[in-house]
Amino acid sequence: MKKIRYSKDVDALLIELSDEPIAYAEDEGNVILHYSPDDKLVLVEILDFRHFLSEETLTELLAS
């Protein structure tokens, strides 16, 4: 399961990689990595996402 969402109100891209529960997260600057209890990557949050991509590219990404 892979789901990509953009939260405009907080300018964050959320990439869900798994339905597993989240046990902990690691903050890597503008990227937050969420892990399951058995250390599998579950969710990636990219903050201040508009600094990475243009509005047009973001729209195309979410449409695919």
C-alpha positions in Angstrom: 0.0 0.0 0.0 1.4 3.4 -1.0 -0.6 6.6 -0.6 0.6 10.1 -1.2 -1.2 13.1 0.2 -0.5 16.8 0.4 -1.6 18.9 3.3 -1.9 22.4 2.0 -2.6 24.0 5.4 0.7 22.8 6.8 2.6 22.5 3.5 3.6 18.9 4.0 3.7 15.9 1.7 2.8 12.6 3.4 3.9 9.3 1.9 2.2 6.3 3.5 4.2 3.2 2.8 2.4 0.7 5.1 -0.7 0.3 7.3 1.4 -0.8 10.2 1.1 1.1 13.5 3.7 3.9 14.1 5.9 3.3 17.2 8.3 6.2 16.9 9.6 8.9 14.5 13.0 10.4 13.7 13.3 14.1 12.7 15.8 14.7 9.9 15.3 18.5 9.5 12.4 19.0 7.0 11.8 15.2 6.8 10.2 13.1 9.5 10.4 9.4 9.2 7.9 7.2 11.1 8.7 3.6 12.0 6.7 0.6 13.1 7.6 -1.4 16.3 9.8 -3.7 14.2 11.7 -0.7 12.6 9.9 -0.7 9.2 9.4 2.6 7.6 5.7 3.4 7.7 5.3 7.1 6.8 7.5 9.9 5.4 6.5 13.5 6.0 8.3 16.2 4.0 7.7 19.6 5.6 7.8 23.0 3.7 7.2 20.9 0.6 6.7 23.9 -1.7 10.5 24.6 -1.3 11.1 21.3 -3.1 8.6 21.3 -6.0 6.6 23.9 -7.9 2.8 24.0 -7.6 2.5 22.5 -11.1 4.8 19.6 -10.4 2.9 18.9 -7.1 -0.4 18.8 -8.9 1.0 16.4 -11.5 2.5 14.2 -8.8 -0.8 13.9 -6.8 -2.8 13.2 -10.0 -0.7 10.1 -10.8 
